[in-house]
Amino acid sequence: MGFTIPRSGAFYLCDHDAVWKVKLGPKVTAELTDLAPYSFVEANDDFLGLVFEGLKENPPLKKVGAREISYDFKEGADAAHLRYLVDGEERGQIQFSTFSSAWFVASFSDDGRFLILAEPYDLSIFEC
């Protein structure tokens, strides 16, 4: 279903049945929690991903310091195209395959150290 904006080196990842706490660092780990996914999504205003009826879509962190991302995604497309900029200059591009093409979201962590890209069937973590 999506994830929360990474803060203090961790974020939460949700599917329809479970919620995991993901810790970032040299070794990424994921720990299953006992949280209920739908209640968790409703209670967190930094949840990104699938938007449910009655819930507002939350904005990802697209700029942190000198680092900035922009992306283009159209529902039904087979990929999202992301541009990575530093001080306004393009430093790279990522083409992220979208298998379901229902939604896509990308966000920096609150410190700008990590970039998370996700869609219903895939999630990628990049260290910036």
C-alpha positions in Angstrom: 0.0 0.0 0.0 2.9 2.4 0.6 5.4 3.7 3.1 6.0 6.6 5.5 8.6 9.3 4.9 11.9 8.0 6.4 12.7 9.8 9.6 15.7 9.2 11.9 16.9 6.3 9.8 13.7 4.3 9.7 10.3 4.1 8.0 7.2 1.9 7.9 6.2 -0.2 4.9 2.6 -1.4 4.6 0.7 -3.9 2.5 -2.9 -4.9 3.0 -2.0 -7.5 5.7 1.0 -6.2 7.6 3.2 -3.3 8.6 7.0 -3.6 8.8 9.5 -1.2 10.4 12.4 -0.7 8.0 15.8 0.5 9.4 18.2 2.2 7.0 21.9 2.1 7.2 24.8 0.1 5.8 22.5 -3.0 6.3 18.8 -2.4 5.7 16.6 -4.5 7.9 12.8 -5.0 8.1 11.0 -6.1 11.2 7.3 -7.2 11.2 5.2 -5.2 13.7 1.9 -6.0 15.2 0.3 -2.8 13.8 -3.0 -3.0 11.8 -2.3 -1.7 8.3 -5.5 0.3 7.6 -5.5 1.9 11.0 -1.8 2.7 10.7 -2.4 4.4 7.3 -5.3 6.5 8.6 -3.3 7.6 11.6 -0.1 8.7 9.8 -0.1 12.0 7.9 3.3 11.1 6.3 2.0 7.9 4.6 2.7 7.8 0.9 1.2 5.5 -1.7 -2.2 4.2 -2.3 -4.8 6.8 -1.4 -8.1 5.5 0.1 -11.4 7.2 -0.3 -11.8 9.8 2.4 -8.0 10.2 3.0 -6.0 13.0 1.6 -3.0 12.4 -0.5 0.2 13.3 1.4 3.1 15.1 -0.3 6.5 13.3 -0.5 9.7 15.1 0.4 10.9 16.2 -3.0 13.6 18.6 -1.9 16.0 18.4 1.1 18.8 21.0 1.1 20.5 21.2 -2.3 19.0 17.8 -3.4 15.8 17.7 -5.4 13.8 15.1 -7.3 11.1 15.5 -9.9 9.2 12.7 -11.5 6.6 12.0 -14.1 4.1 9.2 -13.7 0.9 8.6 -15.5 -1.6 6.0 -14.3 -1.4 3.1 -16.7 2.2 3.7 -17.7 4.8 0.9 -17.5 7.4 3.2 -15.9 7.9 6.3 -13.9 10.7 8.7 -14.9 12.6 10.4 -12.1 15.2 13.2 -12.3 17.8 13.8 -9.6 19.1 17.4 -9.2 21.7 19.0 -6.9 21.9 22.8 -6.7 19.5 22.9 -9.7 21.7 20.8 -12.0 20.6 17.4 -13.2 22.9 14.6 -11.8 21.0 11.6 -13.0 17.8 9.9 -14.1 16.0 6.8 -13.0 13.5 4.8 -15.0 11.5 2.8 -12.4 9.3 0.0 -13.8 5.7 0.1 -12.6 4.2 -3.4 -12.8 0.7 -2.5 -11.7 0.7 1.1 -12.9 -1.9 2.0 -10.3 0.3 4.4 -8.3 4.0 5.5 -7.9 5.6 7.7 -5.3 9.2 8.8 -4.5 10.5 10.6 -1.4 13.7 11.6 0.3 14.3 10.7 3.9 14.0 13.7 6.2 17.8 14.1 6.2 18.1 13.7 2.4 20.4 10.7 2.8 18.0 8.2 1.2 15.7 8.1 -1.7 12.7 5.7 -1.7 10.8 4.8 -4.9 7.7 2.6 -4.6 4.8 1.2 -6.5 2.4 -1.7 -5.5 4.8 -4.5 -6.4 8.3 -3.0 -5.8 10.3 -0.7 -3.6 13.8 0.6 -4.1 16.1 2.3 -1.7 19.0 4.5 -2.9 21.6 6.1 -0.7 22.3 9.7 -1.9 
